[in-house]
Amino acid sequence: MKKASFIFIAAILIITATGCASSGKAIIEQRDPIALVSVVSNWDINWKGEAPTNPNTFSIFGNSALRSDPDMTLVSNADELIGTAETLFRDAINASPIINLAEKGAVLSSRAYREARVNEPGRNSLAKPADYRFINFRDKNFPAAFVGETGIQRVMFVEFDFTKSMYSGFGKNGEGRADVDMSITILDSSGKTLYNRKFSSWSGSTIKISGGVYSQTGIMELFEEAIDDVCRIFLYQLEN
């Protein structure tokens, strides 16, 4: 991977807020743990701002590259990445002194969680970690039932949007990077939105793209880098 120049503070400037109901400081002033109840993302990882790639449009070079190296790909999905994203997010929160997450097992094994309403997506349209459910955040009965059973007053929903983009070059030839949007929604025990913001970042490193074909391992490493960074931005915003 080729390292591109990247300044963390610059990334702070691209934070976008959507329907923020409370400041970050109001969230961290309460020291009780928050239950992470939903982690989802798009399934297909498309080029930023473009329609999904059609595998039937392989170039001659693309077909050759795919045949010569099983790690090369034209299309990626978040089937495994979303589990990594949940782990990286949880690790970032656990390493921070400003916010606490409730114990995962206690959350996912609760009766309220198991019986909460879900929004089952169409096949291969959204991804989630294997042990989570597609909880419907509009289910106003869920937070009340959850706090009644567990005593945990706040629940958190995290949604990732994974895309890739060209950093340099012409067309789909050059250097590419990973882009991540992360939306955080926190509800209180009545289902009221306490916090709702979106954060954006990208990988500081790049990988070689030739004819739209790239290393699958390489792009996943870039996404891990971008996820780590967007988590830092989220925590930075909460404190400042």
C-alpha positions in Angstrom: 0.0 0.0 0.0 1.1 3.5 -0.8 0.9 6.0 2.1 -0.8 9.3 1.2 -0.4 12.4 3.3 -3.2 12.6 5.8 -3.9 15.0 8.7 -6.3 13.9 11.4 -7.4 17.5 12.3 -8.4 18.1 8.7 -10.7 15.2 8.9 -12.4 16.8 11.8 -13.5 19.6 9.5 -15.6 17.3 7.4 -17.8 16.1 10.2 -21.5 16.5 9.2 -24.3 16.5 11.7 -27.8 15.3 11.1 -30.6 16.0 13.5 -28.4 16.4 16.5 -30.7 16.4 19.5 -28.0 16.8 22.1 -24.4 17.9 22.4 -21.6 15.3 22.8 -20.8 16.8 26.3 -24.4 16.1 27.4 -23.9 12.4 26.4 -20.6 12.0 28.3 -21.8 13.8 31.4 -23.9 10.7 32.1 -21.4 8.0 33.2 -23.8 5.1 33.0 -23.1 2.6 30.2 -24.8 2.7 26.8 -26.0 -0.5 25.2 -24.8 -1.0 21.6 -27.8 -2.7 20.1 -27.4 -2.4 16.3 -24.4 -2.3 13.9 -25.3 -2.3 10.2 -23.8 -1.3 6.9 -24.4 -1.4 3.2 -23.6 -4.9 1.7 -22.0 -4.0 -1.6 -19.0 -1.7 -1.4 -19.4 0.4 -4.5 -17.3 3.3 -6.0 -18.3 6.5 -4.2 -21.1 8.3 -6.1 -21.3 5.6 -8.8 -23.7 2.7 -9.5 -22.7 -0.8 -8.6 -20.0 -2.3 -10.8 -21.3 -4.7 -13.4 -19.1 -7.8 -13.5 -19.9 -8.3 -17.2 -17.9 -5.2 -18.0 -14.5 -6.7 -17.1 -11.7 -5.4 -19.2 -9.2 -7.7 -20.8 -6.7 -6.6 -18.2 -9.2 -7.1 -15.5 -10.0 -10.7 -16.5 -6.3 -11.4 -16.7 -5.5 -10.0 -13.3 -8.4 -11.9 -11.7 -7.2 -15.2 -13.2 -3.6 -14.6 -12.2 -4.2 -13.7 -8.5 -7.1 -15.0 -6.4 -6.7 -12.0 -4.1 -7.6 -9.6 -6.9 -11.2 -8.5 -7.2 -13.6 -6.1 -9.0 -16.4 -6.2 -6.4 -16.2 -6.3 -2.6 -18.9 -6.7 0.0 -19.1 -6.0 3.8 -20.1 -9.5 4.8 -17.0 -10.0 7.0 -15.9 -6.3 7.3 -19.0 -5.4 9.4 -17.9 -7.8 12.1 -14.4 -6.2 12.1 -16.1 -2.7 12.2 -18.1 -3.6 15.3 -14.9 -4.9 17.0 -12.9 -1.8 16.1 -15.7 0.5 17.2 -16.1 -1.3 20.5 -12.3 -1.4 21.1 -12.1 2.4 20.5 -14.9 3.1 23.0 -13.4 0.7 25.6 -10.0 2.5 25.2 -11.6 5.9 25.9 -12.4 7.2 29.4 -15.3 9.4 28.2 -18.0 6.9 27.3 -18.8 3.3 28.4 -20.5 0.5 26.6 -22.6 -2.1 28.4 -21.3 -5.6 28.4 -22.1 -7.2 25.0 -23.4 -10.5 26.2 -25.8 -9.0 28.6 -27.3 -6.8 25.9 -27.6 -9.4 23.2 -28.9 -12.2 25.5 -31.7 -10.0 27.0 -35.3 -11.0 26.4 -36.1 -7.4 25.3 -33.4 -7.6 22.7 -34.5 -11.0 21.4 -38.1 -9.8 21.1 -37.5 -6.4 19.7 -39.0 -5.5 16.3 -36.7 -5.9 13.4 -36.4 -4.5 9.9 -35.3 -7.5 7.9 -33.6 -6.1 4.7 -33.7 -7.7 1.3 -31.1 -10.4 0.6 -27.6 -8.9 0.3 -28.7 -5.3 0.8 -27.4 -4.7 4.4 -24.8 -6.4 6.5 -24.5 -6.9 10.3 -22.3 -8.9 12.7 -23.5 -12.5 13.0 -24.6 -12.1 16.6 -26.7 -8.9 16.2 -30.2 -8.4 14.9 -31.6 -5.7 12.5 -33.3 -3.8 15.4 -35.9 -1.3 14.3 -34.9 2.0 16.0 -38.5 3.2 15.6 -39.7 0.5 18.0 -40.6 2.8 20.9 -41.4 -0.2 23.1 -38.0 -1.7 22.9 -36.0 0.9 25.0 -38.6 0.9 27.7 -38.6 -2.9 27.8 -34.9 -3.0 27.7 -34.3 -0.7 30.6 -37.0 -2.5 32.6 -35.1 -5.7 32.2 -31.5 -4.6 32.3 -31.5 -1.2 34.0 -29.5 0.3 31.0 -31.0 3.7 30.3 -29.6 4.4 26.8 -29.3 2.4 23.6 -27.0 3.1 20.6 -27.4 2.4 16.9 -24.4 2.5 14.6 -24.7 2.5 10.8 -21.7 2.4 8.4 -21.6 3.3 4.8 -18.5 1.8 3.1 -17.4 3.1 -0.3 -14.2 3.3 -2.3 -12.8 6.1 -4.4 -9.8 7.0 -6.6 -7.2 9.1 -4.9 -5.1 9.7 -8.0 -4.8 8.5 -11.6 -7.2 8.4 -14.5 -10.5 6.5 -14.6 -10.1 3.3 -12.6 -6.3 3.3 -13.0 -4.1 4.7 -10.3 -4.3 4.8 -6.5 -7.5 4.1 -4.6 -8.6 4.6 -1.0 -11.4 3.5 1.4 -14.2 5.9 2.5 -16.3 5.5 5.6 -19.4 7.4 6.8 -20.5 6.4 10.3 -23.9 7.5 11.8 -24.5 7.3 15.5 -28.0 7.4 17.1 -28.5 7.3 20.9 -32.0 6.9 22.4 -33.2 7.2 25.9 -35.5 4.8 27.7 -38.6 6.4 26.2 -37.2 6.1 22.7 -36.4 9.8 22.4 -33.4 10.7 20.3 -30.6 12.1 22.5 -27.9 12.1 19.8 -27.8 11.7 16.1 -24.7 12.6 14.1 -22.8 11.4 11.0 -19.0 11.3 10.7 -16.9 10.8 7.6 -13.3 9.8 7.1 -11.1 8.0 4.6 -7.9 5.9 4.7 -4.6 7.7 4.7 -3.1 4.8 2.8 -3.9 3.8 -0.8 -3.7 0.8 -3.0 -3.0 0.3 -6.7 -6.1 0.1 -8.9 -5.7 -1.2 -12.5 -8.8 -1.4 -14.7 -11.0 -1.3 -11.6 -9.3 -4.4 -10.2 -7.6 -4.3 -6.8 -6.4 -6.4 -3.9 -9.2 -7.6 -1.7 -6.9 -7.9 1.2 -5.5 -4.5 0.6 -8.9 -2.8 0.4 -10.0 -4.4 3.7 -6.9 -3.1 5.4 -7.7 0.4 4.1 -11.2 0.1 5.6 -9.9 -0.9 8.9 -7.7 2.2 8.9 -10.6 4.4 7.9 -12.9 2.9 10.6 -10.2 3.5 13.3 -10.0 7.1 12.2 -13.8 7.8 12.0 -14.1 6.3 15.6 -11.4 8.8 16.7 -13.3 11.6 15.1 -16.5 10.6 16.9 -14.7 10.5 20.3 -12.9 13.8 19.6 -16.3 15.4 18.8 -17.8 14.1 22.0 -15.1 15.7 24.1 -15.0 19.0 22.2 
